[in-house]
Amino acid sequence: MLKPGRPITSLDRGFASTVRDESAGAAIELRIDEASQLFDTLDPFPFRKRDLDKDAEDYIVGWARELPKDQPIRIIVHLPKNESESEPAKQLSEALTRYFTYRAEVVTLELKELFRIGRRSLMIGLTVLAICVIISQAVAGRFGSSQLGRFAEESLVIVGWVANWKPIELFLYDWWPLARHRNLYRRLAAATVELRPHAPLNQPETQVVCMR
């Protein structure tokens, strides 16, 4: 599996990447032989509606995490000249935008579901806490300041707070990773996609086809 920071060779499914900070935005560069390499070949949908190949998605997302959050993202795809003029290559920008928009929407739904579960859990937790406090007060009134009374009273209060541990953790911490993933997918959906045909040997790559 491809991972950021790992040396790239020709055996890595045709991907090669460098990340650079430029005035036009931080860039993720890919070198492939065919546009279809980036997408799931088993997906029966038309090219522009296909899902990204799992390795390709992990690779692009992994590099995107390393980029400055205050800069727009550019995805630069290096292709052979004849492939850069093919219909799949021309649809590459639309396909990437559609896929990452879809992924952002999926994560947004997951985030909403997480908060829905959190609200329900919090209602249950607060109800349990209220019941435990009422019972602990009844126990305190029944047994007074005896050791058994204090033990039962404190135990009930602890049980009440433990019932709220999960919703508190959810609202304080659990939603952060989902929110970060959603924001990253949104940035990738808004990324500018450029096609750069391979230049002849010993000559710089100067021709750029901007898809957005």
ABEGO torsion letter per residue (X at the ends): XBBBGBBBBAABGGBBBBBBBBAAEBBBBBBBABAAAABBAABABBAAABBBBAAAAAAAAAAAAABBAABBBBBBBBBBAAAAABAAAAAAAAAAAAAAAAAAAAAAAAAAAAAAAAAAAAAAAAAAAAAAAAAAAAAAAAAEABAAAAAAAAAAAAAAAAAAAAAAAAAAAAAAAAAAAAAAAAAAAABBBBBBBBBBBGBBBABBBBAX
